């Protein structure tokens, strides 16, 4: 296939196994990336935070700024994509621009970040499905049992051909987007063109409350779009497919969020939306849906929220699995992780290992007795997102460093745009760290914030130590890391 031709012969000898196989086109990759972003979950879970903790009715403006930051990031990201020949994603970029030691540190940080986000959502799904079943049938099922079932099903799909995951994610994504578009359409028809209030985009509203927090939460909504590069080895004609899929994913997700949040604000009213969001942090969008689609719409969106979460879990699982696959292929992890299934062309061993790891951590959390929403989800998602934003910032810096001495590279694509993205991301990262206790919540918020900061810092340092150890004790393996980027 065309993607395997881009891989060097020496790379092929790292694991002695065949490479990942697939024929994903632009649409398939975009579907998996947007599914990771989980647009319905964002509307239900994130918009109340943007509105209540951010700057209220200016939520659509926050989404617009976040889209601009991610688009600036994407310009540099895509410019460098032709120099990346594997599924290492951000890790490969950072190594290419900042060296193998920092690169491996970023790999361990990224892997832990996505893993924590994955387990957090798996726990949340157990709770969400349990509540849905209880409300609809009166039957109570322990959330722990449901979470285990979710992990096993995701593991099976991750074991199989990537096209199978793509088809499931595509169906789930289409359904969740359709219901949000239906709500948007009804709000538009109800208010008309004259009712499309532009107040959310005016300076007094934008500067009210905490615009920094609003933009930061909006950045959260783009988690997982790096999957365009993660699936590089399974893409059809990656030199063309990956850049197109990346731009399409950012623009589609960004436009969807800006318009949907704007309609949400109009639906509740500019002067009323912040108050309602503060009073209904868990069901703000559900209330809006019931207002415009009735009880049937309310029930449907609860079901689609579960499928949205499942699509997100499957996408993040696939990302973690491919990180492990690359690290196994280049001798950082055990080489068994790089084994590819002869029939499915998937990193099936890595998928099995990831499934077992998720089950093991969930079991520990079950025994400790942590709450699936206020503790597991809140702490895991916060820690993972913090690491994710740090990786984004390092990637921006790496693009600039990689092209710094190049006279042929376009200044806008390789320096100015990535620098703009870096400034925006560092601002959001600073806001996140400054407000970490508030984001975590609860009586022990300050202590948990310290633990989270320490764990994420240690994850980065572990990768650095491993790289330095390989350099001194296993120089041949360290040298092979050059091929990773």
Secondary structure, 3 states (H helix, E strand, C coil): CHHHHCCCHHHHCCCCCCCCCCCECHHHHHHHHHHHHCHHHHHHHHHHHHHHHCCHHHHHHHHHHHHHHHHHHHHHHHHHHCCCCCCCCHHHHHHHHHCHHHHHHHHHHHHHHHHHHHHHHHHHHHHHHHHHHHHHHCCCCCHHHHHHHHHHHHHHHHHCCHHHHHHHHHHHHHHHHHHHHHHHHHHHHHHCHHHCCCHHHCHHHHCCCCHHHHHHHHHHCCCCCCHHHHCHHHECCHHHHHHHHHHHHHHHHHHHHHHHHHHHHHHHCCCCHHHHHHHCCCCHHHHHHHHHHHHHHHHHHHHHHHHHHHHHHHHHHHHHHHHHHHHHHCCCCCHHHHCCCCCCCCCHHHHHHHHHHHHHHHHHHHHHCCCHHHHHHHHHHHHHHHHHHHHHHHHHHHHHHHHCCCCCCCHHHHHHHHHHHHHHHHHHHHHHHHCHHHHHCCCCHHHHHHHHHHHHHHHHHHHHHHHHHHHHHCHHHHHHHHHHC
